[in-house]
Amino acid sequence: MKTNSMNAPKILPWIARKAGISDELALKLWRRALSEAEYLTGKAEGSAYWGLTIDRFLAIVEDEVGCSPNYSLTPAPRVSWMWQHQTRMSLLSLMAAQNAYRYWHNTWETMAAEKKAA
C-alpha cells in the first residue's frame, strides 16, 4: 500500500474549534483516520476511501471530545450529521439526474419504435 501525502483538509481547523480541541490534535486525528481508512479499504484512493476517512475522522473527534472532561457549560456539538446530510443531498441530486436521463431515454426509444412501426 502506498502512503498518502495529501495535506489536511481546510475545514480541519473549523472542526477542531467546534469540537473544542487543538489544531495539532485534530491533525493527529486526521492522520489516524487516514491510516484506518486505508487499512479498512485496502487502498489510499477512491471515493470509498475518502468517504470512510471523513466518517472515521468525525467519529474519532467525537470520541475524543466525549472522553475528555467537560469544563464548559455548553457541550461540544456533534458534526457528523453535517457530513451525513451532505452525502444524502448529493446522492439525491445524482438520483434525480439519473431519473431524468432514464425518462428521456425511454421517450426517445418509444419515438424511435413508433417511427419503425410506421
C-alpha distances in whole Angstrom, upper triangle without the diagonal:
4,7,9,13,15,18,20,22,25,27,25,28,30,29,29,33,33,32,33,31,30,28,26,25,24,22,20,20,18,16,16,16,13,11,13,12,8,9,12,11,7,6,7,10,14,17,16,13,15,18,17,16,19,21,19,20,24,24,23,25,28,27,28,31,32,32,34,37,39,42,42,45,42,39,36,35,32,30,28,31,31,27,28,31,30,27,30,32,30,29,33,34,31,33,37,35,34,38,40,38,39,43,43,42,44,47,46,46,49,51,50,51,55,55,55,57,60
4,6,9,12,15,17,20,23,25,23,26,29,27,28,31,32,31,32,29,28,26,24,24,23,20,19,19,17,14,15,16,12,11,14,13,9,11,14,13,10,8,7,10,13,16,16,13,15,18,17,16,19,21,19,20,24,24,23,25,28,28,28,31,33,32,33,37,39,41,42,44,42,38,35,34,32,30,28,31,30,27,28,31,29,27,30,32,29,29,33,33,31,34,36,35,35,38,40,38,39,43,43,42,44,47,46,47,50,51,50,52,55,56,55,58,60
4,6,9,12,14,17,20,22,20,23,26,24,24,28,29,28,29,26,25,22,20,20,19,16,15,16,14,11,12,13,9,9,12,12,9,11,14,13,11,9,7,10,14,16,16,13,14,17,16,14,17,19,17,17,21,22,20,22,25,25,25,28,30,29,30,34,36,38,38,41,38,35,32,32,29,27,26,29,28,25,27,29,28,26,29,31,28,29,33,33,31,34,36,35,35,39,40,39,40,44,44,43,46,48,48,48,51,53,52,54,57,57,57,59,62
4,6,9,11,13,17,18,17,20,22,21,22,25,26,25,27,24,23,20,19,19,17,14,14,15,12,10,12,12,8,9,12,11,9,12,14,13,12,10,6,8,12,14,15,11,11,15,14,12,14,17,16,15,19,20,19,20,24,24,24,26,28,29,29,33,34,36,37,39,36,33,30,29,27,25,23,26,25,22,24,27,25,23,27,28,26,26,30,30,28,31,34,33,33,36,37,36,38,41,42,41,44,46,46,46,49,51,50,52,55,55,55,58,60
4,6,9,12,15,17,16,19,21,21,21,24,26,25,26,24,22,19,17,18,17,13,14,15,12,10,13,14,10,11,15,14,13,16,18,17,16,13,10,11,14,17,18,14,13,17,17,14,16,19,18,17,20,22,20,21,25,25,24,27,29,29,30,33,34,36,36,39,36,34,30,30,28,25,24,27,26,23,25,28,25,25,28,29,27,28,32,31,30,33,35,34,34,38,39,38,40,43,43,43,45,48,47,48,51,52,52,54,56,57,57,60,62
4,6,9,12,14,13,16,18,18,19,22,23,23,24,22,20,17,16,17,15,12,14,14,11,10,13,13,10,12,15,14,13,16,18,17,17,14,10,11,13,15,16,13,11,15,15,12,13,17,16,15,18,20,19,19,23,24,23,25,28,28,28,32,32,34,34,36,34,31,28,27,25,22,22,24,23,20,23,25,22,22,25,26,23,25,29,28,27,30,32,31,32,35,36,35,38,40,40,40,43,45,45,46,49,50,50,52,54,55,55,58,60
4,6,9,12,11,13,15,16,16,19,20,20,22,19,17,14,13,15,13,10,12,13,10,10,13,13,11,14,16,16,15,19,20,20,20,17,14,14,16,17,18,15,13,16,17,13,14,17,17,14,17,20,18,18,22,23,22,23,26,27,27,30,30,32,31,34,31,29,25,25,24,21,21,24,22,19,23,24,22,22,26,26,24,26,29,29,28,31,33,32,33,37,37,37,39,42,42,42,45,47,47,48,51,52,52,54,56,57,57,60,62
4,6,8,7,10,12,12,12,15,17,17,18,16,14,11,11,12,9,7,10,10,7,8,12,11,10,13,15,15,15,18,20,19,20,18,14,15,17,17,18,15,12,14,15,11,11,15,14,11,14,17,15,15,18,20,18,20,23,24,23,26,27,28,28,30,28,25,22,21,20,17,17,20,19,16,20,22,20,20,24,24,22,25,28,27,27,30,32,32,33,36,37,37,39,41,42,42,45,46,47,48,51,52,52,54,56,57,58,60,62
4,5,6,9,10,10,12,14,15,16,18,16,15,12,13,14,11,9,13,12,9,11,14,12,12,15,17,15,17,20,21,20,21,19,16,15,16,15,17,15,11,13,14,11,10,14,14,11,13,16,16,15,18,20,19,20,23,24,24,27,27,28,27,29,26,24,21,20,18,15,15,18,16,14,17,19,16,17,21,21,19,22,25,24,24,27,29,29,30,33,34,34,36,38,39,39,42,44,44,45,48,49,49,51,54,54,55,58,59
4,5,7,8,10,11,13,14,15,17,16,15,11,14,15,12,11,15,14,12,14,17,16,15,19,20,19,21,24,24,24,25,23,19,19,19,18,20,18,15,16,18,15,13,16,17,14,15,18,18,16,19,21,20,20,24,25,25,27,26,28,26,28,25,24,20,19,19,15,17,19,16,15,18,19,17,18,22,21,20,23,25,25,25,29,30,29,31,34,34,35,37,39,40,41,43,45,45,47,49,50,51,53,55,55,57,59,60
4,6,5,6,9,10,11,12,14,14,13,11,14,14,11,11,14,14,11,14,17,15,15,19,20,19,21,24,24,23,25,23,20,20,20,18,20,18,14,15,16,14,11,14,15,12,12,16,16,13,16,19,18,18,21,23,22,24,23,25,23,25,22,20,17,15,15,12,13,15,12,12,16,16,14,16,19,19,19,22,24,23,24,27,28,29,30,33,34,34,37,38,39,40,43,44,45,46,48,49,50,52,54,55,56,59,60
4,5,5,6,9,10,10,12,11,10,7,10,10,7,7,11,10,8,11,14,13,13,17,18,17,19,22,22,22,24,23,19,20,20,19,20,18,15,15,16,13,11,13,14,10,10,14,13,11,14,16,15,15,18,20,19,22,21,23,22,24,21,19,15,15,14,12,13,16,14,13,17,18,17,18,21,22,21,24,26,26,27,30,31,31,33,35,36,37,39,41,42,43,45,47,47,49,51,52,53,55,57,58,59,61,63
4,5,5,6,9,10,10,9,8,6,9,10,7,9,12,12,11,14,16,16,17,20,21,21,23,25,26,26,28,26,23,23,24,23,24,22,18,19,20,16,14,17,17,13,13,16,15,12,15,17,15,15,19,20,19,21,20,21,20,22,19,18,14,15,15,13,15,18,16,16,19,20,19,21,24,24,24,27,29,29,30,33,34,34,36,38,39,40,42,44,45,46,48,50,50,52,54,55,56,58,60,61,62,64,66
4,5,5,6,9,10,10,10,9,13,13,10,12,15,14,13,17,18,17,18,22,22,22,24,27,27,27,29,28,24,24,25,23,24,22,19,19,20,17,14,16,17,13,12,16,16,12,14,17,16,15,18,20,19,21,19,20,19,20,17,16,13,12,13,11,13,15,13,14,17,18,17,19,22,22,22,25,26,27,28,31,32,32,34,36,37,38,40,42,43,44,46,48,48,50,52,53,54,56,58,59,61,62,64
4,5,5,6,8,9,10,9,12,11,8,11,13,11,11,15,16,14,16,19,19,19,22,24,24,24,27,25,23,23,23,21,21,20,17,16,17,15,12,13,14,10,9,12,12,9,10,14,13,12,15,17,16,18,17,19,17,19,16,14,10,10,10,8,10,13,11,12,15,16,15,17,20,21,21,23,25,26,27,29,31,32,33,35,36,38,39,41,42,43,45,47,48,50,51,53,54,56,57,59,60,62,64
4,5,5,6,5,6,6,9,8,6,9,11,10,11,14,15,14,17,19,19,20,22,24,24,26,28,27,24,24,25,24,24,22,19,19,19,16,14,15,15,11,10,13,12,8,11,13,11,10,14,15,14,16,15,17,16,18,15,14,10,11,11,10,13,16,15,15,18,20,19,21,24,24,25,27,29,30,31,33,35,35,37,39,40,41,43,45,46,47,49,51,52,53,55,56,57,59,61,62,63,65,67
4,5,5,6,7,8,11,11,9,12,15,14,14,18,19,18,20,23,23,24,26,28,28,29,31,30,27,28,28,27,27,25,22,22,22,19,17,18,18,15,13,16,15,11,13,15,13,11,15,17,15,16,15,15,14,16,13,12,9,10,12,11,15,17,15,17,20,21,20,23,25,25,26,29,30,31,32,34,36,37,38,40,41,43,45,46,47,48,50,52,53,55,56,58,59,61,62,64,65,67,68
4,6,8,10,11,14,13,11,14,16,15,15,19,19,18,21,23,23,23,26,28,27,28,31,30,28,28,28,26,26,24,22,21,21,19,16,16,17,14,12,14,14,10,11,14,13,10,13,16,14,16,14,15,13,14,11,10,6,7,9,8,12,13,12,14,17,18,18,20,22,23,24,26,28,29,30,32,33,35,36,38,39,41,42,44,45,46,48,50,51,53,54,56,57,59,60,62,63,65,66
4,6,9,10,13,11,9,13,14,12,14,17,17,16,19,21,21,21,24,26,25,27,29,29,26,27,27,25,25,24,21,20,20,18,15,15,15,12,10,11,11,7,8,10,9,7,10,12,11,13,11,13,12,14,11,9,5,6,8,8,11,14,13,15,17,18,19,21,23,24,25,27,29,30,31,33,35,36,37,39,40,42,43,45,47,48,49,51,52,54,55,57,58,60,61,63,64,66,68
4,7,9,12,10,10,14,15,13,15,18,18,18,21,23,23,24,27,28,28,30,32,31,29,30,30,29,28,26,24,23,23,20,18,18,18,15,13,15,13,10,10,12,10,7,11,12,10,11,10,11,10,12,11,9,6,9,11,12,15,17,17,18,21,22,23,25,27,27,29,31,32,33,35,37,38,39,41,43,44,45,47,49,50,51,53,55,56,57,59,60,62,63,65,67,68,69,71
4,7,8,7,7,10,11,10,13,15,15,16,19,20,20,22,24,25,26,28,30,29,26,28,29,27,27,25,22,22,21,19,17,18,17,13,13,14,12,9,10,12,9,8,11,12,10,12,12,13,13,16,14,12,10,12,13,13,16,19,18,19,22,23,23,25,28,28,29,31,33,34,35,37,39,40,41,43,45,46,47,49,51,51,53,55,56,57,59,61,62,63,66,67,68,70,72
4,5,5,6,9,10,11,12,14,15,16,18,20,21,22,24,26,27,28,30,29,26,27,29,28,28,25,23,23,23,19,18,19,18,14,15,16,14,11,14,15,11,11,15,15,13,15,15,15,16,19,17,16,13,15,16,16,18,21,21,21,24,26,25,27,29,30,30,33,35,35,36,39,40,41,42,45,46,47,49,51,52,52,55,56,57,59,61,62,63,65,67,68,69,71,73
4,5,5,6,9,10,10,12,14,15,16,19,20,21,22,24,25,27,28,27,23,25,26,25,26,23,20,21,21,18,16,18,17,13,14,17,14,12,15,16,13,14,17,18,16,18,18,19,19,22,20,18,15,17,17,16,18,21,20,20,23,25,24,25,28,29,28,31,33,34,34,37,38,39,40,43,44,44,46,48,49,50,52,54,55,56,58,60,60,62,64,65,66,68,70
4,5,5,6,9,10,11,12,14,15,17,19,20,21,23,24,26,27,26,23,24,26,26,26,23,21,22,21,18,17,19,17,14,15,17,14,12,16,16,13,14,18,18,16,19,19,20,21,24,23,21,18,19,19,18,20,23,22,22,25,27,26,27,30,31,31,33,35,36,36,39,41,41,42,45,46,46,48,50,51,52,54,56,57,58,60,62,62,64,66,67,68,70,72
4,5,5,6,9,10,10,12,14,15,16,18,20,21,22,24,25,25,22,24,26,25,25,22,20,21,19,16,16,17,15,12,13,14,11,9,13,13,10,11,15,14,13,16,17,18,19,22,21,18,15,17,17,16,18,21,21,20,23,25,25,26,29,30,30,32,34,35,35,38,40,40,41,44,45,46,47,50,51,51,53,55,56,57,59,61,61,63,65,67,67,69,71
4,5,5,6,9,10,10,12,14,15,16,18,20,21,22,24,23,20,21,23,22,22,19,17,17,17,13,12,14,12,9,10,12,10,7,11,12,10,11,14,15,14,17,18,19,19,22,20,18,14,15,15,14,15,18,18,17,20,22,21,22,25,26,26,28,31,31,32,34,36,36,38,40,41,42,44,46,47,48,50,52,52,53,56,57,58,59,62,63,64,66,68
4,5,5,6,9,10,11,13,14,15,17,18,20,21,22,21,18,19,21,21,21,18,16,17,17,13,13,15,13,10,12,14,12,11,14,15,13,15,18,18,17,21,21,23,23,26,24,21,18,19,18,16,17,21,20,18,21,24,22,23,26,27,27,28,31,32,32,34,36,37,38,40,42,42,44,46,47,47,50,52,52,53,56,57,57,59,62,62,63,65,67
4,5,5,6,9,10,11,12,14,15,17,18,20,21,20,17,20,22,22,21,18,17,18,17,13,14,15,13,10,13,14,10,10,14,14,12,14,17,16,16,20,21,23,24,26,25,22,19,20,19,18,18,22,21,20,22,25,24,24,28,29,29,30,33,34,34,36,38,38,39,42,43,44,45,48,49,49,51,53,54,55,57,59,59,61,63,64,65,67,69
4,5,5,6,9,10,10,12,14,15,16,18,19,19,17,19,20,20,19,16,15,15,14,11,11,12,9,6,9,10,7,7,11,11,9,12,14,14,14,18,19,22,22,25,23,20,17,17,16,15,15,18,18,17,19,22,22,22,25,26,26,27,30,31,31,33,36,36,37,39,41,41,43,45,46,47,49,51,51,52,55,56,57,58,61,62,62,64,67
4,5,5,6,9,10,10,12,14,15,16,18,17,14,15,17,17,16,13,12,13,12,8,8,11,9,6,9,11,9,9,12,13,12,14,17,17,18,21,22,24,25,27,24,22,18,18,16,15,14,18,17,15,18,21,19,19,23,24,23,25,28,29,28,31,33,33,34,37,38,38,40,42,43,44,46,48,48,49,52,53,54,55,58,59,59,61,64
4,5,5,6,9,10,11,12,14,15,16,15,12,15,17,17,17,13,12,14,13,9,11,13,10,9,12,13,11,12,15,15,14,17,20,19,20,23,25,27,28,30,28,25,22,22,20,18,18,21,21,18,21,24,23,22,25,27,26,27,30,31,30,33,35,35,35,38,40,40,41,44,45,45,47,50,50,51,53,55,55,56,59,60,60,63,65
4,5,5,6,9,10,11,12,14,15,15,13,16,18,18,17,13,13,14,12,9,11,12,9,8,11,11,9,11,14,13,12,16,17,17,18,22,23,26,27,29,27,24,21,21,19,18,17,21,21,18,20,24,23,22,25,27,26,27,30,32,31,33,36,36,36,39,41,40,42,45,46,46,48,50,50,51,54,55,56,57,60,61,61,63,65
4,5,5,6,8,10,10,12,14,13,12,14,15,15,13,10,10,11,8,5,7,8,5,5,9,9,8,10,13,12,13,16,17,17,19,23,24,27,27,29,26,23,20,20,17,16,14,18,18,15,17,20,19,18,22,24,23,23,27,28,27,29,32,32,32,35,37,37,38,41,42,42,44,46,47,47,50,52,52,53,56,57,57,59,62
4,6,5,6,9,10,11,11,10,8,10,13,13,12,8,8,10,9,5,8,10,8,8,12,13,11,13,16,16,16,19,21,21,22,26,27,30,30,32,30,27,23,23,20,18,17,20,20,16,18,21,20,19,22,24,23,23,27,28,27,29,32,31,31,34,36,36,37,40,41,41,43,45,46,46,49,51,51,52,55,56,56,58,61
4,5,5,6,9,10,10,10,9,12,14,15,14,10,11,13,11,8,12,13,10,10,14,14,12,15,18,17,17,20,22,22,23,27,28,31,32,34,32,28,25,25,22,21,19,23,23,20,21,24,24,22,25,27,26,26,30,31,29,31,34,34,34,37,39,38,39,43,44,43,45,48,48,48,51,53,53,54,57,58,58,60,62
4,5,5,6,9,10,11,10,13,15,15,13,10,11,12,9,8,11,11,8,9,13,12,11,14,16,15,16,19,20,20,22,26,27,30,31,33,30,27,24,24,21,20,17,21,21,18,19,23,22,20,23,26,25,25,28,30,28,30,33,33,33,36,38,37,38,41,43,42,44,47,47,47,50,52,52,53,56,57,57,59,61
4,5,5,6,8,8,8,10,11,11,9,6,8,9,6,5,9,9,7,9,12,12,12,15,17,17,18,21,22,22,24,28,29,32,32,34,31,28,25,24,21,19,16,19,20,16,17,20,20,18,20,23,21,21,25,26,25,26,30,30,29,32,34,34,35,38,39,38,40,43,43,44,46,48,48,49,52,53,53,55,58
4,6,5,5,5,5,8,10,12,10,7,9,11,9,8,12,13,11,13,16,16,15,18,20,20,21,24,25,25,27,31,32,35,35,37,35,31,28,27,24,22,20,23,23,19,20,24,23,20,23,26,24,24,27,28,26,28,31,31,30,33,36,35,36,39,40,39,41,44,44,44,47,49,48,49,53,54,53,55,58
4,6,5,7,9,12,14,15,12,10,12,14,11,11,14,14,12,14,17,16,16,19,21,20,21,24,25,24,27,30,32,35,36,38,35,32,29,28,25,24,21,24,25,22,22,26,25,22,25,28,26,26,29,31,29,30,34,33,33,35,38,37,38,41,42,41,43,46,46,46,49,51,50,51,54,56,55,57,60
4,6,8,10,12,13,13,10,8,12,12,9,10,13,12,11,14,16,15,15,18,20,19,21,24,24,24,27,30,32,35,36,37,35,31,28,27,24,22,19,22,23,20,19,23,23,20,22,25,24,23,27,28,26,27,31,31,30,33,35,34,35,38,40,39,40,43,44,43,46,48,48,49,52,53,53,55,57
4,5,8,9,10,10,7,6,10,11,8,10,13,13,12,15,17,17,17,20,22,22,23,26,27,27,29,33,34,37,38,39,36,33,30,28,25,23,20,23,23,19,19,23,22,19,21,24,22,21,25,26,24,25,29,28,27,30,33,31,32,35,37,35,37,40,40,40,43,45,45,46,49,50,50,51,54
4,7,9,11,13,10,9,12,14,12,12,16,16,15,17,20,20,20,23,25,24,25,28,29,29,31,35,37,40,40,42,39,36,33,31,28,26,24,26,26,23,23,26,25,22,25,27,25,24,28,29,27,28,32,31,30,33,35,34,34,38,39,37,39,42,42,42,45,47,46,47,50,51,51,53,56
4,6,8,11,9,7,10,13,11,12,15,16,15,17,20,20,20,23,25,25,26,29,30,30,32,36,37,40,40,42,39,36,32,31,28,26,23,26,26,22,22,25,24,21,24,26,24,23,27,27,25,27,30,29,28,32,34,32,33,37,37,36,38,41,41,41,44,46,45,46,49,50,50,52,55
4,7,10,10,6,8,11,11,10,13,15,14,15,18,19,19,21,23,24,24,27,29,29,30,34,35,38,38,40,37,34,30,29,26,24,22,24,24,20,21,24,22,20,23,25,22,23,26,27,25,27,30,29,28,32,34,32,34,37,37,36,39,42,41,42,45,46,46,47,50,51,51,53,56
4,7,8,6,7,10,11,10,13,15,15,16,19,20,20,22,24,25,26,28,30,31,32,36,36,39,39,41,38,35,31,30,27,24,22,24,23,19,20,23,20,18,21,23,20,20,24,24,21,24,27,26,25,29,30,29,30,34,34,33,36,38,38,38,41,43,42,44,47,47,47,50,52
4,6,5,6,9,10,11,13,14,15,17,19,20,21,23,25,26,27,29,30,32,33,37,37,40,39,41,37,34,31,29,26,23,21,22,21,17,18,20,18,15,18,20,17,17,20,20,18,20,23,22,21,25,26,25,27,30,30,29,32,35,34,35,38,39,39,40,43,44,44,46,49
4,5,5,6,8,10,11,12,14,15,17,18,20,21,23,24,25,27,28,30,32,35,35,38,37,38,35,32,29,26,23,20,18,19,18,14,14,17,14,12,15,16,13,13,17,17,15,17,20,19,19,22,24,23,24,28,28,28,30,33,33,33,36,38,38,39,42,43,43,45,48
4,6,5,6,8,10,10,12,14,16,16,18,20,21,22,24,26,27,28,30,34,34,37,36,37,34,31,28,26,22,20,17,18,18,14,14,17,15,12,15,17,15,14,18,19,17,18,22,21,20,23,26,25,26,29,30,29,31,34,34,35,37,39,39,40,43,44,44,46,49
4,6,5,6,9,10,10,12,14,15,16,18,20,21,22,24,25,26,28,32,32,35,35,36,33,30,27,25,22,20,17,19,19,15,15,18,17,14,17,19,17,17,21,21,20,22,25,24,24,27,29,28,29,32,34,33,35,38,38,38,41,43,43,44,47,48,48,50,52
4,5,5,6,9,10,10,12,14,15,16,18,20,21,23,24,26,27,30,31,33,33,34,31,28,25,23,20,17,15,17,16,12,13,16,14,12,16,17,15,16,19,20,18,21,24,23,23,26,28,28,29,32,33,33,35,37,37,38,41,43,43,44,47,48,48,50,53
4,5,5,6,9,10,11,12,14,16,17,18,20,21,23,24,26,29,29,32,32,33,29,26,23,21,18,15,12,14,13,9,10,13,11,9,12,14,13,13,17,18,16,18,21,22,22,24,26,26,27,30,31,31,33,36,36,37,39,41,42,43,45,47,47,49,51
4,5,5,6,8,10,10,12,14,15,16,18,20,21,22,24,28,28,31,31,32,29,26,22,21,17,15,12,14,15,11,11,15,14,12,15,17,16,16,19,21,20,21,24,25,24,27,29,29,30,33,34,34,36,39,39,40,42,44,44,45,48,49,50,51,54
4,5,5,6,9,10,10,12,14,15,16,18,20,21,22,26,26,29,29,31,28,24,21,20,17,14,12,15,15,12,13,16,15,14,17,19,18,18,22,23,22,24,27,27,27,30,32,32,33,36,37,37,39,41,42,42,45,47,47,48,51,52,52,54,57
4,5,5,6,8,10,10,12,14,15,16,18,20,21,24,24,27,27,28,25,22,18,17,14,11,9,12,11,8,10,13,12,11,15,16,15,17,20,21,20,23,25,25,26,29,30,31,32,34,36,36,38,40,41,42,44,46,46,48,50,51,52,54,56
4,5,5,6,9,10,11,12,14,16,16,18,20,23,23,27,26,27,24,21,18,16,12,10,7,10,11,8,9,12,12,11,14,16,16,16,19,21,21,22,25,26,26,28,30,31,32,34,36,36,38,40,41,42,44,46,46,48,50,52,52,54,56
4,6,5,6,9,10,10,12,14,15,16,18,22,22,26,26,27,24,21,18,17,13,12,10,13,14,11,12,16,16,15,17,20,20,20,23,25,24,26,29,29,29,32,34,34,35,38,39,39,41,43,44,45,47,49,50,51,53,55,55,57,59
4,5,5,6,9,10,10,12,14,15,17,20,20,23,23,25,22,19,16,15,12,11,9,13,13,11,13,16,16,15,18,20,20,21,24,25,25,27,30,30,31,33,35,35,37,39,41,41,43,45,46,47,49,51,51,52,55,56,57,59,61
4,5,5,6,9,10,11,12,14,16,19,18,21,21,22,19,16,13,11,8,7,6,9,10,9,11,13,14,14,17,18,19,20,22,24,24,26,28,29,30,32,34,35,36,38,40,40,42,44,45,46,48,50,51,52,54,56,57,58,60
4,5,5,6,9,10,10,12,14,18,18,21,21,22,20,16,13,12,9,9,7,11,12,11,12,15,16,16,18,20,21,21,24,26,26,27,30,31,32,33,36,36,37,40,42,42,43,46,47,47,49,51,52,53,56,57,58,59,62
4,5,5,6,9,10,10,12,16,17,20,21,22,20,16,14,14,11,11,10,14,15,14,15,18,19,19,21,24,24,25,27,29,29,31,33,34,35,37,39,39,40,43,45,45,46,49,50,50,52,54,55,56,59,60,61,62,65
4,5,5,6,8,10,11,14,14,17,17,19,17,13,10,11,9,9,10,13,14,13,15,18,18,19,21,23,24,25,27,29,29,31,33,34,35,37,39,40,41,43,45,46,47,49,50,51,53,55,56,57,59,61,62,63,66
4,5,5,6,9,10,13,13,16,16,17,15,11,9,9,7,8,8,11,13,13,14,17,18,19,21,23,24,25,27,29,30,31,33,34,35,37,39,40,41,43,45,45,47,49,50,51,53,55,56,57,59,61,62,63,65
4,5,5,6,9,12,13,16,17,19,17,13,11,12,10,12,12,15,17,16,17,20,21,21,23,26,27,27,30,32,32,33,36,37,37,39,41,42,43,45,47,48,49,51,53,53,55,57,58,59,61,63,64,65,68
4,5,5,6,10,11,14,16,18,16,13,11,12,11,13,14,17,18,18,19,22,23,23,26,28,28,30,32,34,34,36,38,39,40,42,44,45,46,48,50,50,52,54,55,56,58,60,60,62,64,66,66,68,70
4,5,5,8,8,12,12,14,12,9,7,9,9,12,13,16,17,18,19,21,23,24,25,27,28,30,32,33,34,36,38,39,40,42,44,45,46,48,50,50,52,54,55,56,58,60,61,62,64,66,67,68,70
4,6,8,8,12,13,14,13,9,9,10,10,13,14,16,18,19,20,22,24,24,26,28,29,30,32,34,35,36,38,40,41,42,44,45,46,48,50,51,52,54,56,57,58,60,61,62,64,66,67,68,71
4,7,9,12,14,16,15,12,12,14,14,16,17,19,21,22,23,25,27,27,29,31,32,33,35,37,38,39,41,43,43,45,47,48,49,51,53,54,55,57,59,59,61,63,64,65,67,69,70,71,73
4,6,9,12,14,14,11,11,14,14,17,18,21,22,23,24,27,28,29,31,32,34,35,37,39,40,41,43,44,45,47,49,50,51,53,55,56,57,59,60,61,63,65,66,67,69,71,72,73,75
4,6,9,12,12,10,11,15,16,19,20,23,24,25,27,29,30,31,33,35,36,37,39,41,42,43,45,47,48,49,51,53,54,55,57,58,59,61,63,64,65,67,69,70,72,74,74,76,78
4,6,8,9,7,9,12,14,17,19,21,23,24,26,27,29,30,32,33,35,36,38,39,41,42,44,45,47,48,50,51,52,54,56,57,58,60,62,63,64,66,68,69,70,72,73,75,77
4,7,9,9,11,14,17,20,22,24,25,27,29,30,31,33,34,36,37,39,40,42,44,45,46,48,49,51,52,54,55,57,59,60,61,63,64,66,67,69,70,71,73,75,76,78,79
4,6,7,9,12,16,18,21,22,23,25,27,28,29,31,33,33,35,37,38,40,42,43,44,46,48,49,50,52,53,55,56,58,59,61,62,64,65,67,68,70,71,73,74,76,77
4,7,10,12,16,18,21,22,23,26,27,27,29,31,32,33,35,37,38,39,41,42,43,46,47,48,50,52,53,54,56,57,59,60,62,63,64,66,68,69,70,72,74,75,77
4,7,9,12,15,18,18,19,22,23,23,25,28,28,29,31,33,34,36,38,39,40,42,43,44,46,48,49,50,52,54,55,56,58,59,61,62,64,65,67,69,70,71,73
4,6,9,12,15,16,17,19,21,21,23,25,26,27,29,31,32,34,36,37,38,40,41,42,44,46,47,48,50,52,53,54,56,57,59,60,62,63,65,67,68,69,71
4,7,9,12,14,14,16,18,19,20,22,24,25,27,28,30,31,33,34,36,37,39,40,42,43,45,46,48,49,50,52,54,55,56,58,60,61,63,64,66,67,69
4,6,9,10,11,13,15,15,17,19,20,21,23,25,26,28,29,31,32,34,35,36,38,40,41,42,44,46,47,48,50,51,53,55,56,57,59,61,62,63,65
4,6,7,9,11,12,13,15,16,17,19,21,22,23,25,27,28,29,31,32,34,36,37,38,40,42,43,44,46,48,49,50,52,53,54,56,58,59,61,63
4,5,6,7,9,10,11,13,15,16,18,19,21,22,24,25,27,28,30,31,33,34,36,37,39,40,41,43,45,46,47,49,51,52,54,55,57,58,60
4,5,5,6,9,10,11,13,14,16,17,19,21,22,23,25,26,27,29,31,32,33,35,37,38,39,41,42,43,45,47,48,49,51,53,54,55,58
4,6,5,6,8,10,10,12,14,15,16,19,20,21,22,25,26,27,29,30,31,33,35,36,37,39,41,42,43,45,46,47,49,51,52,54,56
4,6,5,6,9,10,11,12,14,15,17,19,20,21,23,24,26,27,29,30,32,33,35,36,38,39,41,42,44,45,47,48,50,51,53,55
4,5,5,6,9,10,11,12,14,16,17,18,20,22,23,24,26,27,29,30,32,33,35,36,38,39,41,42,44,45,47,48,50,51,53
4,5,5,6,9,10,11,12,15,16,17,19,20,21,22,25,26,27,29,31,31,33,35,36,37,39,41,42,43,45,47,48,49,51
4,5,5,6,9,10,11,13,14,15,17,19,20,21,23,25,26,27,29,30,31,33,35,36,37,39,41,42,44,45,47,48,50
4,5,5,6,9,10,11,13,14,15,17,18,20,21,23,25,26,28,29,30,32,33,35,36,38,39,41,42,44,45,47,49
4,5,5,6,9,10,11,12,14,16,17,18,20,21,23,24,26,27,29,30,32,33,35,36,37,39,41,42,43,45,47
4,6,5,6,9,10,10,12,14,15,16,18,20,21,22,25,25,27,29,30,31,33,35,36,37,39,41,42,43,45
4,5,5,7,9,10,11,13,14,15,17,19,20,21,23,24,26,27,29,30,32,33,35,36,38,40,41,42,44
4,5,5,6,9,10,11,12,14,16,17,19,20,22,23,25,26,27,29,31,32,33,35,37,38,39,41,43
4,5,5,6,9,10,10,12,14,15,16,18,20,21,22,24,26,27,28,30,31,33,35,36,37,39,41
4,5,5,6,9,10,10,12,14,15,16,18,20,21,22,24,26,27,29,30,31,33,35,36,37,39
4,5,5,6,9,10,11,12,14,15,17,18,20,21,23,24,26,27,29,30,32,33,35,36,38
4,5,5,6,9,10,11,12,14,16,16,18,20,21,22,24,26,27,28,30,32,33,35,36
4,5,5,6,9,10,10,12,14,15,16,18,20,21,22,24,26,27,29,30,31,33,35
4,5,5,6,9,10,11,12,14,15,17,18,20,21,23,24,26,27,29,30,32,33
4,5,5,6,9,10,11,12,14,15,16,18,20,21,22,24,26,27,29,30,32
4,5,5,6,9,10,10,12,14,15,16,18,20,21,22,24,26,27,28,30
4,5,5,6,9,10,10,12,14,15,16,18,20,21,23,24,26,27,29
4,5,5,6,8,10,11,12,14,15,17,18,20,21,23,25,26,27
4,5,5,6,9,10,10,12,14,15,16,18,20,21,23,24,26
4,6,5,6,8,10,10,12,14,15,16,18,20,21,22,24
4,5,5,6,9,10,11,12,14,15,17,19,20,21,23
4,5,5,6,9,10,10,12,14,15,17,18,20,21
4,5,5,6,9,10,11,12,14,16,17,18,20
4,5,5,6,9,10,10,12,14,15,16,19
4,5,5,6,9,10,11,13,14,15,17
4,5,5,6,9,10,11,12,14,16
4,5,5,6,9,10,11,12,14
4,5,5,6,9,10,11,13
4,5,5,6,9,10,11
4,5,5,6,9,10
4,5,5,6,9
4,5,5,6
4,5,5
4,5
4
